[in-house]
Amino acid sequence: MLDTPETHDKPRNARLEARVSSDQKDFFQRAAALTGRTLSELVIDSTQEAAAKIVQEQIGRAHV
C-alpha cells in the first residue's frame, strides 16, 4: 500500500497557487459545490488522489 501524506490531521502551513481561466475556476467551484466541499478541499483531495495514483504506477513500473 502506498503511504501518502495525510491532509486533514496536520496543520496546513504551506501554500500552493495555480493560475486558471475564469471558466476553469467556475467549473471547479461548481464541482466542489456539487460534492459539498470547498474549492480548496476539492483541489487538495483531487490532487492528492492523482499524485498517489501516479506514484503507485511509477513504483509498479520500477519493479517490473
C-alpha positions in Angstrom: 0.0 0.0 0.0 1.2 3.5 -0.8 2.0 5.8 2.1 0.6 9.2 1.3 0.7 12.4 3.4 -2.5 13.0 5.4 -4.3 16.1 4.5 -6.8 16.5 7.3 -4.9 16.0 10.6 -1.9 18.2 10.3 -1.5 21.9 10.2 -1.5 23.4 6.8 1.4 25.9 6.7 2.5 25.6 3.0 0.8 27.4 0.1 0.2 26.2 -3.4 -1.0 28.5 -6.2 -2.2 27.9 -9.7 -3.3 30.2 -12.5 -6.5 29.1 -14.2 -9.0 30.6 -16.6 -12.3 32.1 -15.2 -14.2 29.3 -16.9 -12.0 26.6 -15.2 -12.4 28.2 -11.8 -16.2 28.4 -12.3 -16.2 24.7 -13.3 -14.1 23.7 -10.4 -16.3 25.7 -8.0 -19.4 24.0 -9.4 -17.9 20.6 -8.9 -16.9 21.5 -5.3 -20.4 22.7 -4.6 -22.0 19.6 -6.0 -19.9 17.4 -3.7 -20.4 19.6 -0.6 -16.7 20.7 -0.5 -14.9 24.0 -0.7 -12.8 24.7 -3.7 -9.7 24.2 -1.7 -10.9 20.8 -0.4 -11.8 19.7 -4.0 -8.4 20.7 -5.3 -6.4 19.2 -2.4 -8.4 15.9 -2.5 -8.3 15.5 -6.2 -4.6 16.4 -6.4 -3.7 14.0 -3.6 -5.6 11.2 -5.3 -4.0 11.9 -8.7 -0.5 12.1 -7.2 -0.9 8.8 -5.3 -2.0 7.1 -8.5 1.0 8.4 -10.4 3.4 7.5 -7.7 1.9 4.0 -7.4 2.1 3.5 -11.2 5.7 4.5 -11.3 6.6 2.3 -8.3 4.9 -0.6 -10.2 7.0 0.1 -13.3 10.2 0.2 -11.3 9.6 -3.3 -10.0 9.0 -4.9 -13.5 
